[in-house]
Amino acid sequence: MKGFSLIELLVVIAVVMVILTVAIPGIMKSRLNAAETIVIREVQTIAQAQTQYLSQFGRYAATLAELGPAPGVADSPAAAGLIPAKLASGEKDGYLFTLTSTPGGYVVNAIPKTFGRTGRRTFYLDQNGVVHENWGSQPATDASPEAMLNSNRLMHGRLALQLAPTNQTAA
């Protein structure tokens, strides 16, 4: 008799299920890390666009639409064409972006559209150019800790491992 028995097939299915159970959370975490890194870059893109907008028009933009493009129209204070249309719409990469005018400049907030699913952190940036993060559903503020890109966290972790003293004993 050639082929696999029912027991052998069930064992293979069980092994595959165990592997998937272990792998899926790691894959999801990696996907969220990548998405959040992109969002930090988008917030920094808005900050760069604000600097350019200030130099061109003598003030900060009050809305994301002012930083975005206007189809078929020359750049103007109402649509400077400094950020992509998708970002100017206020929704990109599973996050909702807002730009608010303040007396001294501006504030950018990025919050996940569905907390826990599209992102685990909220982000804040103002005219000082420092991105802040909050590991919760409450919006980040200027009092929140400074955000680091996940690649920077990894690099700092490796550096800490390299600098950590080792317990070597002489024989």
N, C-alpha and C positions, 0 to 999 in steps of 0.2 A: 504494500500500500504506500503510495507516494502522497506527499502533501503534509500539511500541518494539522495537528489535532486542535480541537477547540480550546483545550487548556493552554497550549503553546501560544495560540493567538491572544487569549485573554492575558497571559503574562506579558506579551509584547505590548499590548494596549495599556496595561497597568504601568509598565516602565515608561512609555511615552507620556502618559498622564503625569507621572511624578516629575519627569524632566520639564514639562510645560509648567507645572505648578511652581517649580523653582525659578524658571527662566522669565516668565511673564512679568512679575513685579520688577525685576531688574530692567527689563526692556522698557516698561512704562516709566520708571524713574529716569532712565537715560533720555527718553523722548521728552519728558517734562524739563529736564536740565537743558536740553538743546533749545526747546521753545523759549524758556526763560532767558537764555543767553541772547537769542534773537531779539527778544523784547527789550532787553537792556540796550542793545545796539540801536534799536528803533528810537528809544528815548534819547539816546545820545545824538541820533540823527536830527531829532527835533531841536535839540539844543544848538547844534551846529547851524541849522537853518535859521534859528532865532538870531544868532550872532550875525549871519549874513543879512537877514531882513533888517536888523538894526542899522547895519552899515549902509544899506541901500535906501531905507525909508525914514531913518532917524527915530524909530520907535520899535518896540517889540510887537510882534503880531498878537492879536487878541484871541484869535481862533486858529484851529488847525487848517480850516479852509483858506485863510489868508496865506498860509505857507504852501498850500497845494497849487496844482495847476488849474488853469481855466482853459477849456478846450477852444482852440481857434482864436484866442485873444492874447495880445501881448502881455507880458508880465506887468503887474501893477500891485499896489498895496492890497487890493482885494483878492488877488490870486498871484502870488509871486513865483510859483513853479519851483519851489525849493525842496519839496518832499513829494513822494509818489502819491497819486490820487487815492490809493487804497489806505495809506496812512492818514491822509488828510480827511478821509471819511470817518475816522475815529475808531475803526474796528479792523484789527489785523492780527494774525497769528494767534487767535483765540483770546485776545485781550481787547479791552476797551480803553482807548486813549482819550484823555481830556487835556485841554490847554486852557488855563485861566489867567487872566491879567491880574496883576497885583500892583499896588502903588510903586513898588521898587523894581518891577520886572514881570515875571511870569512864573507859573507853576505847571508842571506836567505830571499827570498821574496816569498810571497804567494798572488796571485791575483785571484779573481773569474774568472772562465772560461766564464761565462755570467754574467756581472755585473748587480745586482739588482734581478737576478733570482737564481743564485747559491750562492751569497754572496753580502753583502753591504759594506764590509770593505776590505782593503788590509792590509797585515802584513809585518813587517820587523824585522829581528833579526840579530845581529852580534855576534862576539866572546865575547862581554860583557854579553850576556845572557838575555837582556831585550827585550821583544816583544813590538814593537810599532805598532800602528794602524792608518789608515786613513779612515775616513768615506766618501769616494769618490772613483772614479775610478782611480785616480792617485796613483801610488805605494807609500806606506809608506816609510819613511826614518828615520834615527836616530834622526831627528828633530821633528818627529811626536809624538803625545802623547803616553804615555805608555798604552798598552792594558791591560784591566782587563777582566777576565772571567765573563760571564754573572751571574754566581752564586755569584761572589764577588760583582758585582754591586747590586744585590738583597740584599746581606748581609749588604753592606754599607748603602743602602737605609733604611733597617729595623733599623740599628743602629742609623741612623740620626733621624728616627721617635721616637725611644726610648729616645734619648737624647734631643729632641726638648722640649723647655719649654712649659708648658701648662698654659693656662689662667684660673686658678681656682679662683673663688671669694668666699670669706667667707660670709655666710648669716647672 
